[in-house]
Amino acid sequence: MLFELATGNLTFRLQRDTENHQLDELVVLLNTTAEKMELLISQLGYINPHYSYQNLVRATLILDNNFTIKSFSPEVPILLEYHADQLFELGFHEILARPSIPLWEVIKAATSADVKTHSTVQFLFLTSSQHLIPSFCTVSRLLYSNWIIINSITTILQDLLPEATDASNSVNNRQSDAILIQNVRTYILKNLENPLPNTNELSKMFHVNEFKLKDSFRHFFNTSIYQFYTEERLKKAQLLILQTGIPLKEIAFISGYNDYTNFYKAFKKRFNYSPSELKRENIQDKI
């Protein structure tokens, strides 16, 4: 969520988690913040230099009498991040977020009772990656038919990077960049005790151009991959010193340093004090 907000995507929303109260509160806070930012920026007339807004017109789904998806326009799989084969024969409710289900039940009942019904509502669609897309939709029956047609006009973002030539690809590229860098970051954090592969090796591991890897990482974190790795190793070491009784030499090893002298120098340079200067209550250190 924060990655998307940082890149200017204020339409991004998270699915609420009703089983975890604390997490649900955080999701509501983030979604509300994004909505307020989107509204404020719109009112002030600001333009995000990374994106332009583009209407995705006539994303259309056709349902049968059992409200099962029987057909759809080419924009729908792009919008919902599904392969076309995955959408076919799904119940319409399966692509809706939980808050929209009660509203859909009301629409279903009205559509079943009156063949001439026509409704305009806002649904929250749920993508395959569990992201939310708010969209105003019209729901109506086709005359002389049992088919139910749902039309959506959805605002999406188009990336304006110079190399982008295709609208749908550019949106996916920006989203993929954020996911890629999150995956690289996760890999680094899980392997702090191991030597960091060079950027050429990392680029092969994550199937990305080396320059793009380095440039994207710096874009999101405002630092190099190696600097991030070094910073996180030392922060981990500091936490271990403060919260455990593990000997300092072992902490140096856990943090990826085979030589205590190198660890000592790096630690003192980063924090302006040596590892042994940290107070460890009721803990006797042996170096």
SULSULHU-V285231 format. One line per field, one symbol per residue. phi: phi as a letter, one per 40 degrees, with the letter a starting at -180 (. if undefined). psi: psi as a letter, one per 20 degrees, with the letter a starting at -180 (. if undefined). Layout:
phi = ???
psi = ???
//
This chain:
phi = .cdccccgccccbbccbccbccccccccccccccccccccccccgcbcccbbcbcccgcbbbbcccgbcbaaccccccccgbcdccccgccdccbbcdcccdcccccdcccccbcccabbbbbbcbcccgbbbcacbbbacccfaccbbbbbbbcbcbcbcdccbbccccccccccdccdccccdcdcccbccbdccccccccccbfaccccccccccccbfacccccdccccccccdccccbbbcdccccdcdcgbcbccccdccccccbgacdccccbcfbccbc
psi = ghgghhjjnjipqqpqniiogghggggggggggggggggghghijqppiiqqpppnplopqpqaijkqphrrrhhghggikqqhhhhpjqqhhijqqghiggghhgggghhhhoijqpqoroqoqorhjkqpopppqpprqpqkqipppoppopprqppkqhiphpghhhghgghhgggghhhggggghikhiqqpqrhggghhhjlqpgghggghghghikrrgghgggghghhgggghghirjpqhhhhgghjjoiphggggggghhgikqrhiippopkpoqo.
//
